[in-house]
Amino acid sequence: MSAFLEYVPGTSLAHKLNPIAKLFFSFVFAIACFCTSNIFFLLGMLAFAFCIALSCGMRKQTIGLMKAVFAFSLLLAVIQVLTTPSGTQLIELPWGYIGTGSLLAGATTIVRLTAAAIPLFLTFYVTKINDITNSVVKVLHVPYKYAFTFSSTVHFIPVFMNDMKGIMEAQTARGVEFDKGGIINKIRLMVPLCVPLLVSSVRKTNSAAIAAEVRGFNLRTRESGYKQYPFTGMDIAVMVLAVVLLGVAIALGVLGI
Amino acid sequence: MIEIKDFTFRYRESSEPVVKDINLTIPDGAFVGITGAAGSGKSTLTYAMNGIIPHCYPGDFYGSVTINGLDTVDSSLTDISRLVGSVCQDIDSQMVTSVVEDEMLYGLENFGIPHSEIDARVTQALSDMGILDLRDRTIDSLSGGQKQKLAIASIMALQPKVLMLDEPTAELDPASSFNVFKLLQTYAQTHGTTVVVVEQKIALLSEFATMMVIVDKGQIRYADSPEKVLAHSDDLLEIGVNCPRATTFTNRLRSRGIYQGPICRNVNQAVAALAEVIA
């Protein structure tokens, strides 16, 4: 199984699309999720995003992502439920009440964040990070230094996660029990490990910078990229679809449906 | 030609120089093996030759290092890199992309190699290293040895005048290590490339190198042909450099006046020497 945010080779439609089309679709899709609070539309968007994930064989990664986003958005939803009294009162609180509207708002937040996140994360799983870098430089004229900084950051996430795993395994071999005592104990045991991880990360990023520099990093121009990223009819269709979804979301938002 | 004159370097955070009074001339097309005990200054010496010192690691730099007349202090790291291709010790950190093909393309694209040549160079270098079938694989899925081969291939594709490799076979098995050295030798002979390898496997170095450099406590102890350097096997052992046992064995026969033939670098030569002694 691939590491977090690391490219997974494949031949699906999502793999074959132009990186810019994928980025455009992901961002517009995410914006559309924030333009309306219609729970049915958002559930439809979530189902659509999950279908895209299934079509490119990313079921496992997507479920993992959904769990992570759910945990995060649940926190927001709880705060929203407790602080947004609306609809028919269900539970009375000293500072207000929890109503049907509060629960709907909480559920909307969870569905919205999960739906918005899936295409963004999928883009990284189905696109080589180098293709993202090169295409934004060639097509969108983003300066290479900024694009490279972004791609290096994404590239190093799995590297540092592997490092952390290695450090934890070394500690486990010395008798440290990460599995016992629940999440609080695990965090308490992991905090001191951040120092060696930080040292190793600084060393690795420094070595990577040197490695890039001795391979002509400073000579790179917009024309340097070997690969071309032409738009096909399918790329255009995908971008049009994103715009249509955004249009529907805006319409629903404006009409208050 | 690489010329190092009276070179001394102290890292900014160190109190003592890591290398001192280095004088070394490496002719074009030489295959140079640098070895020595851990912490002896081998890597620092190569950093000086590929411009990483002083451009990336600041410190006190005395003397001069020139590559084909290009002074490494006055020239930019990019200009030096056009001449010198470097394979670093930490292979994982050297990978700047996530897919084998992209890693191969990175340097070629940056140095502006004509697009019409790029595919042929990538295919040739991957094929030479025996990893052409890995072209579309993600780097994360490669073994340590495959990553090392990829790192070497990505530099070979650039066809530099000087190849500088810091422990390029550290994660390879003996057979693969031998193959990599054989390939480097063939490549150097074909392209007239100077190869400088830092390596702990002295038996391999002595087999392929035309010149061996032994570094001890920041200074060059020996810089000569492998035969002449290996003649000092007992001395080398004292400074933490283990010669092949065949060499040590026949050198001791020589010191007792039993054997007078050439220096032996491998078991076959030692067997022949022993047969000569017995006869």
Boltz contact constraints between the chains, C-beta under 6 A:
constraints:
  - contact:
      token1: [A, 3]
      token2: [B, 140]
      max_distance: 6.0
  - contact:
      token1: [A, 6]
      token2: [B, 140]
      max_distance: 6.0
  - contact:
      token1: [A, 7]
      token2: [B, 98]
      max_distance: 6.0
  - contact:
      token1: [A, 7]
      token2: [B, 138]
      max_distance: 6.0
  - contact:
      token1: [A, 128]
      token2: [B, 99]
      max_distance: 6.0
  - contact:
      token1: [A, 129]
      token2: [B, 98]
      max_distance: 6.0
  - contact:
      token1: [A, 130]
      token2: [B, 97]
      max_distance: 6.0
  - contact:
      token1: [A, 130]
      token2: [B, 102]
      max_distance: 6.0
  - contact:
      token1: [A, 155]
      token2: [B, 98]
      max_distance: 6.0
  - contact:
      token1: [A, 204]
      token2: [B, 93]
      max_distance: 6.0
  - contact:
      token1: [A, 207]
      token2: [B, 90]
      max_distance: 6.0
  - contact:
      token1: [A, 207]
      token2: [B, 93]
      max_distance: 6.0
  - contact:
      token1: [A, 208]
      token2: [B, 93]
      max_distance: 6.0
  - contact:
      token1: [A, 210]
      token2: [B, 52]
      max_distance: 6.0
  - contact:
      token1: [A, 210]
      token2: [B, 56]
      max_distance: 6.0
  - contact:
      token1: [A, 211]
      token2: [B, 88]
      max_distance: 6.0
  - contact:
      token1: [A, 211]
      token2: [B, 94]
      max_distance: 6.0
  - contact:
      token1: [A, 212]
      token2: [B, 96]
      max_distance: 6.0
  - contact:
      token1: [A, 213]
      token2: [B, 77]
      max_distance: 6.0
  - contact:
      token1: [A, 214]
      token2: [B, 81]
      max_distance: 6.0
  - contact:
      token1: [A, 214]
      token2: [B, 86]
      max_distance: 6.0
  - contact:
      token1: [A, 215]
      token2: [B, 106]
      max_distance: 6.0
  - contact:
      token1: [A, 215]
      token2: [B, 107]
      max_distance: 6.0
  - contact:
      token1: [A, 215]
      token2: [B, 110]
      max_distance: 6.0
  - contact:
      token1: [A, 216]
      token2: [B, 107]
      max_distance: 6.0
  - contact:
      token1: [A, 216]
      token2: [B, 110]
      max_distance: 6.0
  - contact:
      token1: [A, 216]
      token2: [B, 111]
      max_distance: 6.0
  - contact:
      token1: [A, 218]
      token2: [B, 78]
      max_distance: 6.0
  - contact:
      token1: [A, 219]
      token2: [B, 78]
      max_distance: 6.0
  - contact:
      token1: [A, 219]
      token2: [B, 110]
      max_distance: 6.0
  - contact:
      token1: [A, 220]
      token2: [B, 110]
      max_distance: 6.0
  - contact:
      token1: [A, 224]
      token2: [B, 109]
      max_distance: 6.0
  - contact:
      token1: [A, 225]
      token2: [B, 109]
      max_distance: 6.0
  - contact:
      token1: [A, 226]
      token2: [B, 105]
      max_distance: 6.0
  - contact:
      token1: [A, 226]
      token2: [B, 109]
      max_distance: 6.0
  - contact:
      token1: [A, 226]
      token2: [B, 115]
      max_distance: 6.0
  - contact:
      token1: [A, 226]
      token2: [B, 118]
      max_distance: 6.0
